Structure formats: structure tokens, C-alpha cells
Amino acid sequence: MTRHLAQRIAQALLVLLAAFTVAFVLLQALPGDAVLIKFLGSEMGLTADQIAELRVAYGADAPIWEQYLHTLGNFLRGDFGYSIRSGVPVSQLLTENLPSTLRLSLLALAAACAVAVLLALLSQVEGFGWVRAVARSMPSFFVAVPVFWLGIMLIQVFSFQLGLVSVIAPEPWEELILPVFTLAVPISAPLAQVLIRNIDAVFGEPFVAVARAKGARHQWVLWRHVVRNAMPPTLTMAGVLFGELLGGAVVTETVFGLGGLGGMTQQAVANQDVAVLQAIVVLSATAFVTISLAVDLVMPLLDPRLSRAVSAV
């Protein structure tokens, strides 16, 4: 187990290094110059020499390889640099904006898991064929709904037409209702699909046939044996999708005008604030590999067969 853990940590570090490198190369390949965009033609009245000094201060005039090593070394020390737009440390911006995005993402993940479990259970209801058919078709519909379109439609219907949820000066809890639902709907689709497929597969296992032969009811077998054995792959999928939630939260926060990484990313893109964008990419990759690593460590506890497989390796 220790050897497996060391391998997984090494793989996670390689993924983070690859994400950092790819993000650095792509951001450096962007047309234009962030320093010039910020200061050239501004009302500060800076001269060309002053702008050149700013480029030196931000390290924009150094060779690419030198910028890469310098930025990588700073990231390893926890120094993400300074925002060109605001002039404050990027770590300060992350500290101010990350908690709201994490709160939104975690609530959306919990809601998506609840919706997925509900659809999976409805797909196994006896005596109501139309309910099973609807439950099995809903994930395909959910996955096809664009996040930005869903958010706009929810605002139009529940806020402007029905007046149930306010989007203008809402209460702290109220402002999360529509964004959470917007994120949860598309994320619940793959979770429900995996869970329904796993439940169907487990129902075909011999131990389920034995339980039924002993006179066990369908619902008892479902809760006692089937759901428990069908959950581990779904939890793995949930961990993978959490990384996507952070990206989806950026779009959702922009649509609903929330604070967090959404507005921060939008402003950074508009101003080519490379330091902020680099930090957001690495932060998203870190969240993704951390959740994946945590799921890998928890899975053997839920399924002893995986623990024996890891020990054999």
C-alpha cells in the first residue's frame, strides 16, 4: 500500500508539472503584451522608458526559459506573483475569491449526487414502467443542456417571471440556489448513468439471484446488496467530475454575477493577466489530482477486493 501511495503521489506531481508547463506555454503564446495592454495609452502618462522599467520589474523582458524556471521556482515556494491589473499578490486574490467558489462547487456536487441517486432509484421502481423510462432518459437530457443556457433560463423563469428567487440584492443563502442547480444538473447526468448501469450489472450477479431465491424482496435486495456494490465506481466518477465543477463554476459565477474565481478569471482573460491565469490553471489541476488521489485511497476501504489487488501489485 505504501508503494502504491508513493506511485500515485509521483503521478500526481507529474500531472501538476505538465499542467503548469502547458499553461505557461499557451499563455506565453497569447498575442499582445499584458504590460502594454495595462499601461500603454493609459491615463498614467507613462513614458516608453517607464514602461520598459515595468517590463523588467514584471520579468516580461527575460528569455522564455528564464521566465519558466523563475515562475516554477516561485510556485514551488507558494509565490504566485503579482496581478498586473490590480498590482496585489495573486495569492491574496485567491484567498479572497476561492472560498466562495469552493462553497458553490461542493454544494453543487452534493446536489448532483442526490439527483443521481434519486434517478437511479426511480429507474428500479417496480410496477411503474413509465417512471423507469423517464428516470433512465433524464441523464441523456441533462448532459445535453449547456450550463450558460440553463443558468439564463433559470434566471428568466424563477426570478423574472415567477419571482421565487431574487437575483438583485439576494440573501446570502438565496444567491446560491440557482447557481447550485445550474451546476448540479449537468454533473448529475454522468453520475446517474454510471450508477444506473452499475445497478443493472449488480442485479445480474449470482449472489443477487441467491438472495431472491431465498425470498428477499426487490427493494430489500436493492438497498442491502445492490446499491452498496454499485456505489464505488460512482464515487470515482464524482471525484473526477469535481475538477470539472471548478471550471463550470467559473461560467456559472459569470452568468449570475457572483464573486469568486469566475469574475477573477474573466477579468484576467480580458487583461491578459498571465500570473492570475497561471495560478487558476494550476489550482484547478491541483484540486483535480488531489480529489483523484483521495478517491483512490478511499476506494479500497469501500471495496476490499481493490485492497487485495493493490497488495498483489
Salt bridges, closest charged atoms under 4 A:
ASP33 OD2 - ARG55 NH1 2.06
GLU126 OE2 - HIS218 ND1 3.69
ASP200 OD2 - ARG136 NH1 2.89
ASP296 OD2 - ARG8 NH2 2.57
ASP303 OD2 - ARG305 NH2 2.92
